[in-house]
Amino acid sequence: MSNVLYAQQVDNFLPEYQGHLFEMLNDLAIIINAHNLRWWIDGGTLLGFIRGGGFIPWDDDMDISLPRNDYIKLMDILKEDEQFNKKYSLHHDTNRPNSQQVTKLYSEKYTIFEDAGNGKCLIHKAFIDIFAYDITNGHLVTKYFTKKMVRNSGRLQGHPKNANLLTMTIRLKEHIVLTIAKTAYRLINSMAKQNKIYLKICRYKAMHNISDVLPVKSMKWDNTEVMVPNNYVQYCINLFGKNYMSLPPKEKRISHAFLILRNSS
């Protein structure tokens, strides 16, 4: 029997949809905690939990994070977990765990439609973002070379394989810049104290003192054991500002999605 899609008004349907996201988080947390990996709920997921012990009422996704080494271990564990892979699928932003910045954990149970701007619609499955945090010294020079690494790596991934001479020349230039940036980054990091942990794709808004993140703390979200940053107050201030406990204006309390479909066989 083919799947039947049930369209739902987002505002009325979010509690059911959030319940499924929480089920996904619970399944993931059981595996991560069983292998003693370091992780924490992040972004809006953390904010909603700290504010009210659950979801932000209009939120329609979840975020968790791990230090790079634990993230790589988790990817290997999930890859080999047959039971988990019968229920969920993983999508990586690259095929190299050492440089992946985010992995999306997808569930086929729901389909989400988002306004991507310019008249475009983004369609995807229910998901949790799993982020990999890297360690650095936090120096301005290191930030500069990291930006060069991220920018040129992204540009290279966007170039077509069959290209004209101009594109190939630009590609060579970006390869050279990327190589120089990687070399300088490693050299500076080898000489300076590593005391910051950061997420590359957030343009350093997500840079924290390691002591504010690790060791993580265990807290209860309903019957699920979740981890939060060691100093989650300062962590939230870093991400959202000193007034992070205050709700935004009503006109900004909107979901990413404008339509959610339940996929029922």
Buried (B, 14 or more C-beta within 10 A) or exposed (E): EEEEEEEBEBEEBBEEBBEBBBBBBBBBBEBBBEEEBBBBBBBBBBBBBBBEEBBBBBBBBBBBBBBBEBBBBBBEBBEEEEEBEEEBBBEBBEEEBEBBBBBBBBBEBBBBBBBEEEEEEEEBBBBBBBBBBBBBBBBEEBBBBBBBBBBBBEBBEEEEEEEEEEEEEBBEEBEEBBEBBBEBBEEBBEEBEEEBBBBBEEEBEBBBBBEBBBEBEEBEBEEBEBBBBBBBEBBBBBBBEEEBEEEEEEEEEBBBBEBBBBBEE
